[in-house]
């Protein structure tokens, strides 16, 4: 099972989320509104994201829905 790692640095107002291990050759692309996509530099596969100027009441998560469980019908 994949492990999600979340790092919050309040003094820098930075939230970093990795759903795969960080890479030495990772690259970052700003998507807008202080959202940074972190990708593997070789494959281009997304491995994490950063939120700049983050604070616990950040409304950029208002549209995010997280559901736990298995997806039916996927083999």
C-alpha positions as CSV (number, residue, x, y, z in Angstrom):
1,X,0.0,0.0,0.0
2,X,1.3,3.4,-0.9
3,X,2.2,5.8,1.9
4,X,1.3,9.5,1.8
5,X,3.7,11.8,3.6
6,X,2.6,15.3,4.5
7,X,5.0,17.9,5.8
8,X,3.8,21.2,7.2
9,X,6.3,24.0,7.9
10,X,4.3,26.8,9.6
11,X,7.2,29.3,9.8
12,X,7.5,29.0,6.0
13,X,3.7,28.6,5.4
14,X,4.5,25.6,3.3
15,X,2.5,22.3,3.0
16,X,4.2,19.5,1.0
17,X,2.4,16.2,0.1
18,X,4.2,13.2,-1.4
19,X,2.3,10.1,-2.5
20,X,5.6,8.6,-3.8
21,X,9.1,9.0,-2.4
22,X,10.9,12.2,-3.3
23,X,13.4,12.0,-6.1
24,X,16.8,13.6,-6.5
25,X,15.8,14.5,-10.1
26,X,12.4,15.9,-9.3
27,X,11.1,18.9,-11.1
28,X,8.4,21.4,-10.0
29,X,5.7,23.1,-12.1
30,X,3.5,25.9,-10.7
31,X,-0.1,25.3,-11.6
32,X,-1.3,28.6,-10.3
33,X,-2.7,30.0,-7.0
34,X,0.5,28.8,-5.2
35,X,0.0,25.2,-6.1
36,X,3.2,23.4,-7.2
37,X,3.1,20.0,-8.9
38,X,6.2,17.9,-8.2
39,X,7.1,15.4,-10.9
40,X,9.8,12.7,-11.5
41,X,12.4,14.4,-13.7
42,X,12.9,11.3,-15.8
43,X,9.3,10.0,-16.3
44,X,7.3,13.1,-15.7
45,X,5.1,11.2,-13.3
46,X,3.5,13.3,-10.6
47,X,4.9,12.3,-7.2
48,X,3.7,15.2,-4.9
49,X,2.5,18.7,-4.6
50,X,3.3,21.8,-2.5
51,X,1.0,24.6,-1.4
52,X,2.7,28.0,-0.9
53,X,1.4,30.5,1.7
54,X,-0.6,27.6,3.4
55,X,-2.3,28.0,6.7
56,X,-4.7,25.5,8.4
57,X,-7.9,27.3,7.3
58,X,-6.7,27.4,3.6
59,X,-9.8,27.4,1.4
60,X,-7.9,25.9,-1.6
61,X,-9.1,22.5,-0.2
62,X,-12.8,23.4,-0.2
63,X,-13.3,21.6,-3.5
64,X,-11.3,18.5,-2.6
65,X,-13.2,15.3,-1.7
66,X,-11.3,12.4,-0.2
67,X,-12.9,9.0,-0.2
68,X,-11.4,5.9,1.3
69,X,-12.0,2.4,0.0
70,X,-11.7,0.2,-3.1
71,X,-13.0,1.2,-6.5
72,X,-15.5,-1.3,-7.7
73,X,-15.1,-2.8,-11.2
74,X,-11.4,-2.0,-11.6
75,X,-9.2,-4.9,-12.4
